[in-house]
Amino acid sequence: MPTPSAPHVTPSATSTPGPHDLPDVSRLVVGVLGGTGPQGRGLAYRLGRAGQQVVIGSRDAERARTAATGLDIPGVRGADNTETARDSDVVIIAVPWEGHSEQLEHLRGELAGKIVVDCVNPLGFDKQGAYALKPHEGSAAQQAALLLPDSRVTAAFHHLSAVLLLDQAVERIDTDVMVLGDDRESAATVQALAARVPGMRGIYAGRLRNAHQVESLVANLISVNRRYKAHAGLRVTDV
């Protein structure tokens, strides 16, 4: 399936797009690699529920189709990772950190030219709880950018509770999504995808070199959730 160019941003009242001018992304197909895991399925569910065409990806195509059928949302289907990457305009990486580099190296060709959204959080766990790992490249997103030189890599969707995403009784996910990327147009596309979900905002949060602290903050949120029995997210004030 040919990949369309990034959607045109239509400014509101000025010739130069402002920070709140986002593109129309309603016709883009979103693939979710690692879509059978809780975070991936949750993102697929919310985007599909918002009307987005979504492909859930897995190494096992049958497992992906079963996951898609279980969500019971029109426009959401399952496929193997290769087909998912090939058929999608935007591809979310929601695989476990341990398999991150292997998956991306394997799909480098299929992901060429695509907007890739890395939401992987490199974490370790011990008796004291979760703690951040720092990859040699600096962050999972920077590792992705090095492994996918022909893709437009962004980082987003790190701080979302899979429990809330998958809870059908929850109508709104009241949280901000911090979006990082070196290509501003690609980042705006991801911001707009986040904004498709009721209650969410996509907030531009800098270049990929700043992704480590965004990824590592998840360890703090896990501590918050355990202490308060909550599903904490983030809100950015005065924006």
C-alpha positions in Angstrom: 0.0 0.0 0.0 1.5 3.3 -1.0 2.2 5.7 1.8 0.8 9.2 1.4 2.8 12.2 2.2 2.4 13.8 5.6 -1.0 15.6 5.8 -1.0 19.3 5.2 -1.4 21.6 8.2 -4.1 24.2 7.7 -3.2 27.3 9.8 -6.0 29.1 11.7 -6.1 32.7 10.7 -2.3 33.0 10.0 0.0 31.9 7.2 2.4 30.3 9.7 1.1 27.3 11.7 0.9 27.9 15.4 1.5 25.4 18.2 -2.2 24.5 18.3 -2.6 24.0 14.5 -2.6 20.3 13.8 -3.2 18.3 10.6 -6.2 16.2 9.7 -5.1 12.6 10.4 -8.5 10.9 10.2 -7.6 9.0 7.0 -4.3 7.6 8.1 -3.8 3.9 8.9 -2.1 3.3 12.2 -0.2 0.1 12.8 0.7 -1.0 16.3 3.6 -3.4 16.6 3.3 -5.3 19.9 -0.4 -4.7 19.6 -1.3 -7.9 21.4 0.2 -6.6 24.7 -1.8 -4.5 27.1 -0.3 -1.1 26.0 -0.6 -1.9 22.3 -4.1 -3.3 22.5 -5.1 -0.3 24.6 -3.8 2.2 22.1 -5.4 0.2 19.2 -8.7 0.2 21.1 -8.7 4.0 21.8 -7.7 5.0 18.3 -10.1 2.5 16.7 -12.9 3.8 19.0 -12.1 7.3 17.8 -12.6 6.2 14.2 -9.0 5.5 13.1 -8.2 2.6 10.8 -5.9 0.4 12.9 -3.8 -2.7 12.2 -2.7 -4.7 15.3 0.7 -6.4 14.6 2.2 -9.5 16.1 4.9 -12.0 15.1 1.9 -14.5 15.1 -0.7 -13.2 12.6 -3.4 -15.4 14.1 -2.7 -14.0 17.6 -3.0 -10.5 16.1 -6.3 -11.3 14.4 -7.7 -12.8 17.7 -6.7 -9.6 19.6 -8.4 -7.4 16.9 -11.5 -9.5 17.0 -11.6 -9.3 20.8 -11.7 -5.5 20.6 -14.8 -5.7 18.5 -14.4 -2.3 16.8 -15.0 -1.7 13.1 -11.8 -0.7 11.3 -9.4 -2.6 13.6 -7.8 -5.7 12.1 -4.8 -8.0 12.9 -1.8 -9.0 10.8 1.7 -10.1 11.2 4.3 -7.4 11.9 5.6 -7.3 8.4 2.2 -6.7 6.9 1.3 -4.3 9.6 4.4 -2.1 9.0 3.9 -2.3 5.2 0.2 -1.4 5.2 0.3 1.5 7.8 1.0 5.2 7.4 2.0 5.6 11.0 3.5 2.8 13.1 3.5 2.7 16.9 6.2 0.6 18.5 4.8 -1.0 21.6 7.1 -4.1 21.9 8.9 -5.1 25.0 12.2 -3.4 25.5 14.1 -6.7 25.4 13.0 -7.2 21.8 13.1 -3.6 20.7 16.3 -3.5 18.6 15.6 -7.0 17.0 12.1 -6.0 15.8 13.2 -2.7 14.3 16.2 -4.2 12.5 14.0 -6.9 11.0 11.4 -4.4 9.8 13.7 -1.6 8.6 12.7 -1.9 5.0 8.9 -2.0 5.7 9.2 1.0 8.0 11.2 3.2 5.5 9.4 6.4 4.8 6.9 5.9 7.6 6.3 7.9 10.7 7.4 5.7 13.6 6.2 6.4 17.1 8.3 4.8 19.8 6.5 4.4 23.1 8.9 1.8 24.6 10.1 2.5 28.2 13.4 0.8 29.1 12.8 -0.2 32.7 14.3 -2.6 35.2 12.6 -4.0 38.3 14.0 -5.1 41.7 12.8 -5.3 45.3 12.7 -1.5 45.5 10.4 -1.3 42.4 10.8 0.1 38.9 13.9 2.0 37.8 14.9 3.6 34.5 17.5 2.0 32.2 19.6 4.2 29.9 20.4 2.6 26.6 23.8 3.1 25.0 22.1 5.3 22.4 20.5 7.5 25.1 16.9 6.3 24.9 14.7 3.8 23.2 13.6 6.5 20.7 17.2 7.4 19.8 18.0 3.7 19.3 15.0 3.5 17.0 16.2 6.5 15.0 19.7 4.9 14.5 18.2 1.6 13.5 15.6 3.2 11.1 17.6 5.9 9.2 14.9 6.1 6.5 12.0 6.5 8.9 10.7 9.6 10.6 11.0 8.6 14.3 9.1 10.3 17.0 8.5 9.3 20.7 5.0 9.5 22.4 2.4 7.6 24.4 4.8 6.6 27.2 2.7 7.7 30.2 -0.7 6.0 29.5 -2.3 3.4 31.8 -3.1 0.2 29.9 -5.8 -0.4 32.4 -7.6 2.8 31.6 -7.0 2.4 27.8 -8.7 -1.0 27.8 -11.5 -0.1 30.2 -14.6 0.2 28.0 -16.5 2.0 30.8 -14.0 4.9 30.6 -15.2 7.4 28.0 -12.4 9.9 28.4 -8.6 9.6 29.0 -7.8 12.9 30.7 -4.1 13.2 30.1 -1.5 14.8 28.0 0.8 12.9 25.6 4.3 14.3 25.4 5.5 14.1 21.8 9.2 14.3 20.8 10.8 14.4 17.4 13.4 16.1 15.3 10.9 16.5 12.4 8.2 19.0 13.5 5.7 17.9 10.8 5.8 14.3 11.9 5.5 15.3 15.6 2.4 17.4 14.7 0.9 14.3 13.0 1.4 12.3 16.2 0.0 15.1 18.3 -3.1 15.1 16.2 -3.5 11.3 16.6 -3.4 11.7 20.3 -6.0 14.4 20.2 -8.4 12.0 18.4 -8.9 10.3 21.8 -11.4 12.2 23.9 -9.7 13.9 26.8 -6.1 13.6 25.4 -3.9 16.3 24.1 -0.7 15.9 22.2 2.0 18.3 23.5 5.2 18.9 21.6 8.0 18.3 24.2 11.3 18.7 22.3 13.7 16.7 20.2 14.6 13.1 20.4 17.7 13.8 22.4 15.4 14.6 25.3 13.5 11.3 25.1 15.3 9.6 28.0 13.8 11.6 30.8 10.3 11.2 29.3 10.8 7.4 29.1 12.3 7.2 32.5 9.5 9.2 34.1 7.4 6.0 33.8 9.3 4.5 36.7 8.1 7.4 38.9 4.5 7.0 37.7 4.6 3.3 38.6 5.6 4.3 42.1 2.7 6.8 42.2 0.3 4.2 41.1 1.4 1.7 43.7 1.3 4.1 46.5 -2.1 5.6 45.7 -3.7 2.6 44.0 -4.2 4.8 40.9 -3.6 5.0 37.2 -1.7 8.3 37.1 -1.1 10.3 33.9 0.3 13.8 33.2 -1.1 17.2 32.6 1.0 20.1 31.3 -0.2 23.4 32.7 -0.5 26.8 31.0 -0.5 25.3 27.4 
